[in-house]
Amino acid sequence: MEGGRDVEERGNGNGGYTEDGTVDLRGNPVLRSKRGGWTACSFVVVYEVFERMAYYGISSNLIIYLTTKLRQGTVTSSNNVTNWVGTIWMTPILGAYFADAVLGRYWTFIISAAIYLTGMCLLTLAVSVPGLKPPSCNSGTSDCKKASTLQLGIFFGALYTLAVGTGGTKPNISTIGADQFDDFDHKEKAQKLSFFNWWMFSIFFGTLFANTVLVYIQDNVGWSLGYGLPTLGLLISIIIFVAGTPYYRHKVPTGSPFTKMGRVILSALIKWNEPVPADPKQLHELDLAEYAKKGKYRIDSTPTFSLLNRACVRTTNPSTRSWTLCTVTEVEETKQMLRMIPILVATFVPSTMIAQIGTLFVKQGTTLERHIGSFVIPPASLTGFVTLSMLISVVLYDRVFVKIMAKWTKNPRGISLLQRMGTGMVIHIIIMVVASFMDRYRLSVAKDQGVVESGKQIPLSIFILLPQFALMGVADAFLEVAKIEFFYDQAPESMKSLGTSYSMTSLGVGSFLSSFLLSTVSRLTKRNGHKGWILNNLNASHLDYYYAFFAVLNLLNFIFFIVMTKLYVYKAEVSDSMILLEQELKSITTTTTDYVVAKKEAASNFAQLT
């Protein structure tokens, strides 16, 4: 009876309180009108503008610093960049763990932001203090003194300190933003559909500043100021985020998702020979009233990954420990995280393509004519066109494409998240084909001008690379936005940070895969006396072959993605599941009430008869 009243109060809005279990920092329920929504998200979005400026202020031009100041070769410097970027995107798994299991998203973010800022400060010192960097060299010869072990240690130590910090900020900041919208409120649920589009808009707005203004300062003014400004930007972003604290809604930590998933899998293996009841209602589950409480969500049993259903089979075997009995909801949460893994794997290759933007694409630019009058275009500034095309594409997608497609498909998103991801993958194939032909043209001009062996600048405008940069932005508008939203949306409610970290793991694995492929292809193509495809002298290299190889790899990956999407089953909407739960609870309450009334009437009639 009490559970039924709780559900009824919740269904009536419960005095304007949120219904998704969000609380304030002290654990108290929050009023929808006082916290969350776009007001809270405005602080999160502005934070991301400045933070992206800081991150891309370092990463976009990093390969230029490694080659010109630390004097590393093409393969070594490219791999150092992608290995660091890979670490940046892999550490969010740990950040998601601490957020979901121990500290909560807010405090995990605050602690990690302090580590992030420490790394940025150390990095600024590493490029500013004379004893921490190699002496300047204008000769352009091999006589230039390379960085010492101590200098390399401090520089890369600062980079990886920064990487540890981003591990706690990246998976939680977007999740904190999404948490400001209550799925049980129709208006907020609709607003949430646009959140990730505008989230990416804010990311690339900050990136555009980094890829234009900051890289120019680094190339033409100095690295001290070029790294000092991103550090200041990060400090500002943290202050902005903290200023929004009174407006945030928070999700309570629900325990380690890895522990939950490990327990389900181990329990299923221990009880592998137990028969599974044909009726799912015979499987172990908590009382319905338990799930009527805020912050808890019941998931019904599904036939997929049926082996795991054994984890919630009750057994009379005395040797089986009690901890092996899991609930249906715990099993379904594990299934959902496992269901997304094939889709995650399919995003690795596109993430490898993204890694080329800040490495080989930028290095190509150093070989081309970059003058506009007396102004010299920094090679890394072309990444600004990735940002610009991304900004334009996101706005057009959200304001035009979605509205047109929604009328046709009846899907409020216009097309499904997987269809949006697939469109981005097709664009990646086109990008690599275009890049291959552009580099073939670049090499032909180098040969005609006789600058192949000398490696001198080719009298060809750097803007011939513009199509591959601009198309990358369009691809990101489809694939990267959909990827973040997909892994957040499809993750169980208690594992949102872990789900969000999937999209970052994709970028991390893609970066490491880029390092592996570059090293492997460079080594294999030098066998039997061949020069190789990737050399320090790009005029004598064959990046056109390398990009053609990527085009084929993307095509094969797209076929794999199509197969995986055919097998994928979207999870049920939480709000829909909770409506069914409420109806079921009301049904039970009504039945119980009718039974009590009937029993009283029968007793009264019996008393009258006697």
BATI-49783 format. One line per 4 residues: number of its first residue (from 1); for each residue y, x, z of C-alpha. Coordinates in nm, 4 decimals. Example, Ala and Ser with C-alpha at 12.3 -4.5 7.8 and 13.67 -1.06 7.14 Angstrom:
<nodes>
1) -0.4500:1.2300:0.7800 ~ -0.1060:1.3670:0.7140;
</nodes>
This chain:
<nodes>
1) 0.0000:0.0000:0.0000 ~ 0.2430:0.2775:0.0954 ~ 0.1642:0.4666:-0.2256 ~ 0.2412:0.1515:-0.4235;
5) 0.5820:0.1099:-0.2552 ~ 0.6638:0.4771:-0.3177 ~ 0.5927:0.4335:-0.6855 ~ 0.7984:0.1165:-0.7027;
9) 1.0971:0.2868:-0.5359 ~ 1.0620:0.5799:-0.7732 ~ 1.0455:0.3496:-1.0714 ~ 1.3669:0.1804:-0.9607;
13) 1.5521:0.5122:-0.9594 ~ 1.5235:0.5769:-0.5838 ~ 1.8974:0.5701:-0.5246 ~ 1.9817:0.7924:-0.8228;
17) 1.7545:1.0820:-0.7213 ~ 1.5717:1.2798:-0.9876 ~ 1.2109:1.1780:-1.0396 ~ 1.0592:1.5050:-1.1618;
21) 1.0323:1.6701:-0.8197 ~ 1.3439:1.8875:-0.8521 ~ 1.5244:1.9854:-0.5307 ~ 1.8187:2.1933:-0.4141;
25) 1.7780:2.5469:-0.2771 ~ 1.7020:2.4051:0.0683 ~ 1.4231:2.1854:-0.0661 ~ 1.6121:1.8553:-0.0420;
29) 1.5921:1.5871:-0.3150 ~ 1.8880:1.5928:-0.5521 ~ 2.1030:1.3171:-0.6953 ~ 2.1003:1.3043:-1.0721;
33) 2.4771:1.2514:-1.0811 ~ 2.5492:1.5586:-0.8645 ~ 2.3260:1.8261:-1.0135 ~ 2.1653:1.9232:-1.3397;
37) 2.2325:1.7948:-1.6912 ~ 2.4720:1.9641:-1.9297 ~ 2.7097:2.0535:-1.6448 ~ 2.4510:2.2877:-1.4902;
41) 2.3333:2.4039:-1.8314 ~ 2.6854:2.5122:-1.9260 ~ 2.6612:2.7973:-1.6734 ~ 2.3172:2.8931:-1.8032;
45) 2.4280:2.8887:-2.1667 ~ 2.7441:3.0926:-2.0999 ~ 2.5330:3.3419:-1.9016 ~ 2.3102:3.3829:-2.2032;
49) 2.6042:3.4562:-2.4341 ~ 2.7095:3.7566:-2.2237 ~ 2.3534:3.8689:-2.1446 ~ 2.2560:3.8683:-2.5127;
53) 2.5682:4.0714:-2.5840 ~ 2.4462:4.3233:-2.3256 ~ 2.0856:4.3399:-2.4447 ~ 2.1557:4.3581:-2.8172;
57) 2.4430:4.5946:-2.7507 ~ 2.1691:4.8392:-2.6509 ~ 1.8752:4.7439:-2.8728 ~ 2.0471:4.6845:-3.2099;
61) 2.1746:5.0414:-3.2471 ~ 1.9138:5.2200:-3.0344 ~ 1.7370:5.3776:-3.3319 ~ 2.0661:5.5368:-3.4416;
65) 2.1151:5.6937:-3.0977 ~ 1.7571:5.8237:-3.0957 ~ 1.7870:5.9825:-3.4391 ~ 2.1452:6.1129:-3.4258;
69) 2.1847:6.2068:-3.0579 ~ 1.8301:6.2690:-2.9331 ~ 1.7303:6.3945:-3.2825 ~ 1.3974:6.2162:-3.3181;
73) 1.2188:6.1525:-3.6494 ~ 1.1846:5.8180:-3.8290 ~ 0.8360:5.7301:-3.7044 ~ 0.8932:5.8622:-3.3503;
77) 1.2287:5.6891:-3.3042 ~ 1.1047:5.3616:-3.4597 ~ 0.8013:5.3585:-3.2311 ~ 1.0132:5.4416:-2.9261;
81) 1.2310:5.1415:-3.0066 ~ 0.9410:4.9020:-3.0658 ~ 0.7463:5.0264:-2.7623 ~ 1.0492:4.9660:-2.5424;
85) 1.1159:4.6260:-2.6986 ~ 0.7473:4.5459:-2.6561 ~ 0.7725:4.6248:-2.2856 ~ 1.0880:4.4121:-2.2625;
89) 0.8911:4.1131:-2.3911 ~ 0.5677:4.1779:-2.1988 ~ 0.7109:4.2107:-1.8465 ~ 0.8050:3.8388:-1.8432;
93) 0.4403:3.7665:-1.7620 ~ 0.4967:3.9247:-1.4203 ~ 0.8301:3.7491:-1.3842 ~ 0.6665:3.4157:-1.4588;
97) 0.3967:3.4864:-1.1996 ~ 0.6445:3.5540:-0.9187 ~ 0.8530:3.2520:-1.0193 ~ 0.5644:3.0049:-1.0292;
101) 0.3688:3.1457:-0.7353 ~ 0.6019:3.3034:-0.4810 ~ 0.9798:3.3097:-0.5100 ~ 1.0689:3.0243:-0.7416;
105) 1.2652:3.0658:-1.0626 ~ 1.6100:3.1017:-0.9094 ~ 1.5366:3.3830:-0.6626 ~ 1.3084:3.5649:-0.9084;
109) 1.5985:3.5574:-1.1523 ~ 1.8563:3.6833:-0.8987 ~ 1.6440:3.9804:-0.7846 ~ 1.5518:4.0722:-1.1426;
113) 1.9131:4.0502:-1.2564 ~ 2.0056:4.3121:-0.9940 ~ 1.7347:4.5456:-1.1314 ~ 1.8532:4.4746:-1.4864;
117) 2.2114:4.5686:-1.3958 ~ 2.0914:4.8880:-1.2249 ~ 1.9118:4.9941:-1.5433 ~ 2.2204:4.9245:-1.7545;
121) 2.4385:5.1339:-1.5212 ~ 2.1929:5.4270:-1.5363 ~ 2.1799:5.4020:-1.9147 ~ 2.5579:5.4152:-1.9402;
125) 2.5580:5.7291:-1.7242 ~ 2.2805:5.8832:-1.9400 ~ 2.4981:5.8623:-2.2541 ~ 2.8228:5.9575:-2.0761;
129) 2.7626:6.2460:-1.8332 ~ 2.7534:6.5789:-2.0287 ~ 2.4562:6.7200:-1.8391 ~ 2.2466:6.4073:-1.9040;
133) 2.2707:6.4168:-2.2849 ~ 2.2152:6.6853:-2.5540 ~ 2.5212:6.8788:-2.6693 ~ 2.6965:6.7476:-2.9788;
137) 2.5900:6.8925:-3.3143 ~ 2.7789:6.8582:-3.6413 ~ 2.5719:7.0903:-3.8542 ~ 2.3098:6.8316:-3.9524;
141) 2.0425:7.1002:-3.9591 ~ 1.7219:7.1613:-3.7687 ~ 1.9109:7.4142:-3.5503 ~ 2.0578:7.1289:-3.3454;
145) 1.9365:7.1394:-2.9861 ~ 1.7078:6.8516:-2.8967 ~ 1.7143:6.6598:-2.5705 ~ 1.5483:6.8278:-2.2710;
149) 1.2624:6.6724:-2.0760 ~ 1.5019:6.5823:-1.7940 ~ 1.7480:6.4183:-2.0311 ~ 1.4719:6.2207:-2.2024;
153) 1.3299:6.1228:-1.8636 ~ 1.6607:5.9847:-1.7357 ~ 1.7387:5.8051:-2.0623 ~ 1.3991:5.6390:-2.0991;
157) 1.3741:5.5829:-1.7222 ~ 1.6951:5.3793:-1.7451 ~ 1.5617:5.1885:-2.0473 ~ 1.2401:5.0932:-1.8700;
161) 1.4206:5.0045:-1.5449 ~ 1.6187:4.7645:-1.7580 ~ 1.2903:4.6351:-1.9023 ~ 1.1533:4.5579:-1.5544;
165) 1.4661:4.3583:-1.4766 ~ 1.4489:4.1525:-1.7940 ~ 1.0893:4.0666:-1.7030 ~ 1.2214:3.8375:-1.4319;
169) 1.5272:3.7032:-1.6128 ~ 1.3944:3.6194:-1.9598 ~ 1.1101:3.3750:-1.8731 ~ 1.3122:3.2007:-1.6027;
173) 1.6615:3.1546:-1.7417 ~ 1.5555:2.9255:-2.0285 ~ 1.3150:2.7440:-1.7961 ~ 1.5912:2.6930:-1.5387;
177) 1.8030:2.5446:-1.8171 ~ 1.5288:2.3069:-1.9292 ~ 1.4634:2.2055:-1.5661 ~ 1.8122:2.0543:-1.5512;
181) 1.6893:1.7577:-1.7559 ~ 1.4657:1.4911:-1.6008 ~ 1.1866:1.3737:-1.8319 ~ 1.1760:1.0433:-1.6433;
185) 1.5305:0.9577:-1.7464 ~ 1.5479:0.8468:-2.1103 ~ 1.8986:0.9836:-2.1645 ~ 1.8189:1.3254:-2.0177;
189) 1.4870:1.3397:-2.2012 ~ 1.6740:1.2904:-2.5309 ~ 1.9284:1.5597:-2.4355 ~ 1.6470:1.8019:-2.3647;
193) 1.5367:1.7818:-2.7289 ~ 1.8620:1.9537:-2.8312 ~ 1.8721:2.2005:-2.5440 ~ 1.6595:2.4714:-2.7053;
197) 1.8554:2.4553:-3.0306 ~ 2.1836:2.5114:-2.8482 ~ 2.0144:2.7651:-2.6246 ~ 1.9314:2.9748:-2.9289;
201) 2.2848:2.9138:-3.0576 ~ 2.4249:3.0749:-2.7408 ~ 2.1818:3.3665:-2.7706 ~ 2.2889:3.4516:-3.1204;
205) 2.6574:3.3984:-3.0505 ~ 2.6380:3.6847:-2.7993 ~ 2.4191:3.8793:-3.0403 ~ 2.6782:3.8459:-3.3186;
209) 2.9417:4.0163:-3.1025 ~ 2.6963:4.2947:-3.0131 ~ 2.5903:4.3515:-3.3734 ~ 2.9446:4.3748:-3.5054;
213) 3.1971:4.4893:-3.2459 ~ 2.9706:4.6895:-3.0147 ~ 2.7792:4.8786:-3.2836 ~ 3.1112:4.9696:-3.4483;
217) 3.2401:5.1058:-3.1177 ~ 2.9183:5.3043:-3.0663 ~ 2.9290:5.4572:-3.4149 ~ 3.3030:5.5230:-3.4403;
221) 3.4524:5.5390:-3.0896 ~ 3.1792:5.6619:-2.8579 ~ 2.8541:5.5766:-2.6879 ~ 3.0046:5.5767:-2.3382;
225) 3.2337:5.2839:-2.4196 ~ 2.9667:5.1334:-2.6478 ~ 2.7207:5.1120:-2.3574 ~ 2.9801:5.0542:-2.0854;
229) 3.0968:4.7262:-2.2396 ~ 2.7443:4.5715:-2.2487 ~ 2.7014:4.6746:-1.8849 ~ 3.0258:4.4978:-1.7975;
233) 2.9111:4.1981:-1.9999 ~ 2.5900:4.1780:-1.7997 ~ 2.7834:4.1890:-1.4717 ~ 3.0040:3.9032:-1.5934;
237) 2.6991:3.7009:-1.7007 ~ 2.5369:3.7343:-1.3562 ~ 2.8605:3.6268:-1.1840 ~ 2.8787:3.3214:-1.4128;
241) 2.5194:3.2250:-1.3368 ~ 2.5695:3.2562:-0.9607 ~ 2.8878:3.0455:-0.9845 ~ 2.6780:2.7561:-1.1143;
245) 2.4399:2.7600:-0.8141 ~ 2.5781:2.4382:-0.6535 ~ 2.4930:2.2455:-0.9711 ~ 2.1347:2.3598:-1.0341;
249) 1.8156:2.1637:-0.9852 ~ 1.5103:2.3667:-0.8821 ~ 1.1352:2.3285:-0.9161 ~ 0.9314:2.4178:-0.6079;
253) 0.6741:2.7028:-0.6567 ~ 0.3284:2.5512:-0.6876 ~ 0.1116:2.8600:-0.6513 ~ -0.0101:3.1288:-0.8859;
257) -0.1125:2.9872:-1.2252 ~ -0.3420:3.2870:-1.2748 ~ -0.5246:3.2066:-0.9491 ~ -0.5640:2.8432:-1.0523;
261) -0.6910:2.9292:-1.3964 ~ -0.9228:3.2027:-1.2670 ~ -1.0693:2.9656:-1.0080 ~ -1.1385:2.6986:-1.2717;
265) -1.3051:2.9420:-1.5118 ~ -1.5135:3.1082:-1.2388 ~ -1.6162:2.7720:-1.0945 ~ -1.7294:2.6500:-1.4355;
269) -1.9371:2.9666:-1.4870 ~ -2.0991:2.9355:-1.1433 ~ -2.1943:2.5734:-1.2149 ~ -2.2837:2.6283:-1.5810;
273) -2.6184:2.4461:-1.5449 ~ -2.4766:2.1410:-1.3677 ~ -2.4887:1.8209:-1.5774 ~ -2.1498:1.6657:-1.6493;
277) -2.1292:1.2891:-1.5803 ~ -2.0724:1.0712:-1.8857 ~ -1.8036:0.8802:-1.6960 ~ -1.4978:1.1071:-1.6350;
281) -1.4105:0.8999:-1.3276 ~ -1.7115:1.0522:-1.1509 ~ -1.5497:1.3959:-1.1707 ~ -1.3584:1.5212:-0.8677;
285) -0.9937:1.4178:-0.8499 ~ -0.7383:1.3521:-0.5776 ~ -0.6396:0.9988:-0.4801 ~ -0.3919:0.8301:-0.7095;
289) -0.1410:0.7982:-0.4280 ~ -0.1344:1.1777:-0.3965 ~ 0.0035:1.2053:-0.7494 ~ 0.2682:0.9440:-0.6787;
293) 0.4495:1.2085:-0.4762 ~ 0.7356:1.3877:-0.6477 ~ 0.6500:1.7072:-0.8255 ~ 0.2822:1.6285:-0.8751;
297) 0.1328:1.5186:-1.2060 ~ -0.2127:1.3905:-1.2804 ~ -0.3837:1.4701:-1.6099 ~ -0.6835:1.2726:-1.7334;
301) -1.0027:1.4474:-1.8437 ~ -1.0385:1.5436:-2.2109 ~ -1.3512:1.6397:-2.4084 ~ -1.2130:1.9729:-2.5341;
305) -1.3433:2.2908:-2.3675 ~ -1.6113:2.0730:-2.2088 ~ -1.7704:2.3750:-2.0386 ~ -1.4747:2.3863:-1.8002;
309) -1.5410:2.0265:-1.6904 ~ -1.8251:2.1639:-1.4778 ~ -1.5629:2.3021:-1.2420 ~ -1.4879:1.9478:-1.1208;
313) -1.8525:1.8347:-1.0922 ~ -1.9575:1.7525:-0.7365 ~ -2.2787:1.9286:-0.6386 ~ -2.5191:1.8848:-0.3483;
317) -2.6385:2.2432:-0.3707 ~ -2.5654:2.3950:-0.0254 ~ -2.5369:2.7450:-0.1742 ~ -2.2370:2.6405:-0.3843;
321) -1.9121:2.7184:-0.2051 ~ -1.6518:2.4471:-0.1529 ~ -1.3814:2.6437:-0.3405 ~ -1.5765:2.5942:-0.6636;
325) -1.4862:2.2235:-0.6658 ~ -1.1689:2.1843:-0.8710 ~ -0.9784:1.8698:-0.9595 ~ -0.9695:1.7242:-1.3097;
329) -0.5951:1.8008:-1.3230 ~ -0.6505:2.1686:-1.2402 ~ -0.9140:2.1917:-1.5131 ~ -0.6899:2.0211:-1.7685;
333) -0.3996:2.2524:-1.6831 ~ -0.6249:2.5499:-1.7526 ~ -0.7419:2.3936:-2.0778 ~ -0.3860:2.3435:-2.1918;
337) -0.2933:2.7073:-2.1357 ~ -0.6083:2.8158:-2.3225 ~ -0.5417:2.5722:-2.6096 ~ -0.2130:2.7461:-2.6830;
341) -0.3645:3.0946:-2.7131 ~ -0.4704:3.0633:-3.0832 ~ -0.1163:2.9479:-3.1675 ~ 0.0169:3.2415:-2.9652;
345) -0.2021:3.4840:-3.1617 ~ -0.0713:3.3383:-3.4879 ~ 0.2844:3.4331:-3.3872 ~ 0.2075:3.8036:-3.3407;
349) 0.2515:3.8995:-3.7074 ~ 0.5882:3.7198:-3.7495 ~ 0.7043:3.8958:-3.4321 ~ 0.6096:4.2245:-3.5979;
353) 0.8450:4.1359:-3.8825 ~ 1.1285:4.0821:-3.6352 ~ 1.0694:4.4354:-3.5051 ~ 1.1640:4.5718:-3.8491;
357) 1.5222:4.4462:-3.8164 ~ 1.6264:4.7040:-3.5596 ~ 1.4166:4.9884:-3.7005 ~ 1.3364:5.0307:-4.0703;
361) 1.5938:4.7789:-4.1959 ~ 1.8702:4.9679:-4.0120 ~ 1.7347:5.3069:-4.1252 ~ 1.7434:5.1846:-4.4847;
365) 2.1124:5.1131:-4.4393 ~ 2.1837:5.4774:-4.3487 ~ 2.0760:5.5839:-4.6994 ~ 2.3243:5.3543:-4.8798;
369) 2.6969:5.3540:-4.9542 ~ 2.8769:5.2001:-4.6533 ~ 3.2459:5.2427:-4.7328 ~ 3.4911:4.9590:-4.7867;
373) 3.8065:5.1554:-4.8526 ~ 3.8477:5.3795:-4.5485 ~ 3.6321:5.1547:-4.3286 ~ 3.2708:5.2687:-4.2711;
377) 3.0183:4.9915:-4.2073 ~ 2.7760:5.0733:-3.9213 ~ 2.4184:5.0241:-4.0527 ~ 2.3189:4.8181:-3.7464;
381) 2.6062:4.5757:-3.8097 ~ 2.4012:4.4107:-4.0842 ~ 2.1929:4.2593:-3.8061 ~ 2.5025:4.0465:-3.7501;
385) 2.4083:3.8586:-4.0658 ~ 2.0777:3.7674:-3.9012 ~ 2.2838:3.6179:-3.6224 ~ 2.5326:3.4454:-3.8501;
389) 2.2688:3.2827:-4.0687 ~ 2.0818:3.1836:-3.7530 ~ 2.3910:3.0129:-3.6084 ~ 2.4574:2.8216:-3.9293;
393) 2.0909:2.7260:-3.9703 ~ 2.0541:2.5986:-3.6124 ~ 2.3616:2.3769:-3.6429 ~ 2.2523:2.2391:-3.9808;
397) 1.9008:2.1884:-3.8501 ~ 2.0100:2.0015:-3.5367 ~ 2.2899:1.7962:-3.6938 ~ 2.1612:1.7280:-4.0451;
401) 1.7958:1.8133:-4.1019 ~ 1.6645:1.6446:-3.7853 ~ 1.8520:1.3199:-3.8549 ~ 1.7301:1.3019:-4.2134;
405) 1.3683:1.3841:-4.1297 ~ 1.3598:1.1573:-3.8214 ~ 1.4280:0.8543:-4.0409 ~ 1.1359:0.9500:-4.2605;
409) 0.8818:1.0779:-4.0065 ~ 0.9871:0.8600:-3.7067 ~ 0.9646:1.1799:-3.4998 ~ 1.2762:1.2351:-3.2807;
413) 1.2422:1.6088:-3.3546 ~ 1.2426:1.5440:-3.7302 ~ 0.9227:1.7434:-3.7832 ~ 0.6693:1.8586:-3.5264;
417) 0.7124:2.1896:-3.3489 ~ 0.4101:2.3375:-3.5270 ~ 0.5445:2.2281:-3.8664 ~ 0.8760:2.3938:-3.7822;
421) 0.6951:2.7147:-3.6843 ~ 0.4922:2.7071:-4.0061 ~ 0.8100:2.6759:-4.2140 ~ 0.9440:2.9895:-4.0466;
425) 0.6222:3.1750:-4.1299 ~ 0.6554:3.0848:-4.4983 ~ 1.0100:3.2246:-4.4950 ~ 0.8738:3.5496:-4.3447;
429) 0.6460:3.5889:-4.6479 ~ 0.9473:3.5443:-4.8768 ~ 1.1487:3.7983:-4.6734 ~ 0.8895:4.0719:-4.7118;
433) 0.8584:4.0090:-5.0855 ~ 1.2383:4.0307:-5.1214 ~ 1.2522:4.3447:-4.9033 ~ 0.9819:4.5115:-5.1123;
437) 1.1659:4.4484:-5.4403 ~ 1.4992:4.5588:-5.2912 ~ 1.3533:4.8865:-5.1725 ~ 1.1875:4.9460:-5.5083;
441) 1.5311:4.9066:-5.6652 ~ 1.6843:5.1405:-5.4046 ~ 1.4238:5.4079:-5.4823 ~ 1.4745:5.3739:-5.8575;
445) 1.8489:5.4363:-5.8169 ~ 1.7763:5.7359:-5.5908 ~ 1.5514:5.8786:-5.8613 ~ 1.8107:5.8189:-6.1350;
449) 2.0820:5.9884:-5.9257 ~ 1.8591:6.2844:-5.8363 ~ 1.8853:6.2402:-5.4580 ~ 1.5163:6.1854:-5.3809;
453) 1.4326:6.5280:-5.2436 ~ 1.7742:6.6007:-5.0931 ~ 1.7833:6.2700:-4.9053 ~ 2.1537:6.2348:-4.9769;
457) 2.3285:5.9003:-4.9741 ~ 2.2461:5.6715:-5.2663 ~ 2.5504:5.5375:-5.4579 ~ 2.4408:5.1797:-5.3979;
461) 2.6099:4.9262:-5.1708 ~ 2.4481:4.8573:-4.8339 ~ 2.4913:4.4874:-4.9105 ~ 2.1818:4.4903:-5.1325;
465) 1.9974:4.4584:-4.8013 ~ 2.1907:4.1452:-4.7104 ~ 1.9302:3.8922:-4.8399 ~ 1.6516:4.0218:-4.6142;
469) 1.8800:4.0200:-4.3093 ~ 2.0199:3.6719:-4.3800 ~ 1.6749:3.5230:-4.4458 ~ 1.5571:3.6601:-4.1115;
473) 1.8170:3.4393:-3.9433 ~ 1.6940:3.1325:-4.1296 ~ 1.3354:3.2135:-4.0327 ~ 1.4384:3.2492:-3.6679;
477) 1.6081:2.9076:-3.6768 ~ 1.2708:2.7573:-3.7591 ~ 1.0132:2.9813:-3.5952 ~ 1.1761:3.1340:-3.2877;
481) 1.3464:2.8164:-3.1634 ~ 1.0294:2.6120:-3.2163 ~ 0.8166:2.8810:-3.0520 ~ 1.0159:2.8786:-2.7281;
485) 1.0255:2.4996:-2.7166 ~ 0.6582:2.4653:-2.8058 ~ 0.5256:2.6921:-2.5314 ~ 0.7584:2.5372:-2.2726;
489) 0.6862:2.1806:-2.3815 ~ 0.3083:2.2203:-2.4043 ~ 0.2624:2.4102:-2.0772 ~ 0.1556:2.2057:-1.7714;
493) 0.4398:2.1096:-1.5396 ~ 0.3276:2.3564:-1.2714 ~ 0.3063:2.6453:-1.5207 ~ 0.6309:2.6175:-1.7178;
497) 0.7435:2.9746:-1.6509 ~ 0.4058:3.1076:-1.7628 ~ 0.4237:2.8899:-2.0729 ~ 0.7707:3.0200:-2.1544;
501) 0.6437:3.3762:-2.1110 ~ 0.3963:3.3097:-2.3956 ~ 0.6849:3.3128:-2.6462 ~ 0.8043:3.6431:-2.5047;
505) 0.4541:3.7877:-2.4991 ~ 0.4454:3.7120:-2.8707 ~ 0.7513:3.9313:-2.9278 ~ 0.6078:4.2026:-2.7035;
509) 0.2725:4.2166:-2.8793 ~ 0.4519:4.2031:-3.2149 ~ 0.6585:4.5083:-3.1206 ~ 0.3538:4.7061:-3.0069;
513) 0.1722:4.5958:-3.3219 ~ 0.4656:4.7259:-3.5245 ~ 0.4319:5.0676:-3.3564 ~ 0.0583:5.0709:-3.4234;
517) 0.0927:4.9718:-3.7888 ~ 0.3751:5.2183:-3.8555 ~ 0.1852:5.5095:-3.7019 ~ -0.1439:5.4138:-3.8678;
521) 0.0007:5.3564:-4.2144 ~ 0.2085:5.6758:-4.1888 ~ -0.1027:5.8753:-4.0949 ~ -0.3415:5.7185:-4.3472;
525) -0.1035:5.7482:-4.6423 ~ -0.0606:6.1229:-4.5812 ~ -0.4301:6.1936:-4.6329 ~ -0.5644:6.3893:-4.9278;
529) -0.2363:6.5692:-4.9907 ~ -0.0218:6.2556:-5.0405 ~ 0.3366:6.2522:-4.9128 ~ 0.2944:5.9249:-4.7258;
533) 0.4809:5.5941:-4.7278 ~ 0.7102:5.6560:-4.4287 ~ 0.8909:5.9905:-4.4017 ~ 1.2071:6.1121:-4.2293;
537) 1.3590:6.1210:-4.5789 ~ 1.3543:5.7521:-4.6783 ~ 1.4524:5.8410:-5.0366 ~ 1.1138:6.0063:-5.0749;
541) 0.9283:5.7313:-4.8844 ~ 0.7665:5.4113:-5.0119 ~ 0.8926:5.1351:-4.7885 ~ 0.8446:4.9051:-5.0880;
545) 0.4663:4.9500:-5.0502 ~ 0.4910:4.9019:-4.6751 ~ 0.6857:4.5769:-4.7098 ~ 0.4427:4.4507:-4.9751;
549) 0.1625:4.5172:-4.7257 ~ 0.3542:4.3067:-4.4716 ~ 0.3901:4.0225:-4.7239 ~ 0.0112:4.0097:-4.7675;
553) -0.0389:4.0308:-4.3905 ~ 0.2002:3.7375:-4.3393 ~ 0.0169:3.5311:-4.6007 ~ -0.3191:3.5876:-4.4312;
557) -0.1651:3.5060:-4.0941 ~ -0.0163:3.1824:-4.2299 ~ -0.3604:3.0709:-4.3456 ~ -0.4933:3.1431:-3.9962;
561) -0.2035:2.9445:-3.8468 ~ -0.2771:2.6423:-4.0675 ~ -0.6395:2.6402:-3.9502 ~ -0.5339:2.6659:-3.5839;
565) -0.2805:2.3821:-3.6152 ~ -0.5487:2.1539:-3.7601 ~ -0.7564:2.2133:-3.4466 ~ -0.4695:2.1888:-3.1987;
569) -0.4286:1.8774:-2.9829 ~ -0.0841:1.8114:-2.8355 ~ -0.0775:1.7367:-2.4637 ~ 0.0257:1.3939:-2.3440;
573) 0.3869:1.3436:-2.2375 ~ 0.4159:1.3776:-1.8600 ~ 0.6478:1.0803:-1.8376 ~ 0.3958:0.8689:-2.0298;
577) 0.1130:0.9857:-1.8038 ~ 0.3140:0.8989:-1.4943 ~ 0.3885:0.5500:-1.6283 ~ 0.0143:0.4938:-1.6671;
581) -0.0370:0.6274:-1.3161 ~ 0.2208:0.3886:-1.1761 ~ 0.0633:0.0956:-1.3576 ~ -0.2778:0.1931:-1.2256;
585) -0.1459:0.2256:-0.8700 ~ 0.0281:-0.1103:-0.8954 ~ -0.2956:-0.2618:-1.0237 ~ -0.4858:-0.1200:-0.7274;
589) -0.2143:-0.2396:-0.4864 ~ -0.2134:-0.5887:-0.6382 ~ -0.5922:-0.6086:-0.6240 ~ -0.5928:-0.4965:-0.2613;
593) -0.3217:-0.7484:-0.1694 ~ -0.5049:-1.0330:-0.3453 ~ -0.8254:-0.9356:-0.1658 ~ -0.6560:-0.9399:0.1770;
597) -0.4904:-1.2765:0.1057 ~ -0.8167:-1.4252:-0.0179 ~ -0.9983:-1.2928:0.2880 ~ -0.7411:-1.4494:0.5206;
601) -0.7619:-1.7829:0.3367 ~ -1.1414:-1.7791:0.3555 ~ -1.1299:-1.7040:0.7278 ~ -0.8806:-1.9877:0.7818;
605) -1.0922:-2.2324:0.5844 ~ -1.4046:-2.1294:0.7764 ~ -1.2221:-2.1806:1.1073 ~ -1.1169:-2.5315:1.0016;
609) -1.4724:-2.6189:0.9030 ~ -1.6134:-2.5044:1.2341;
</nodes>
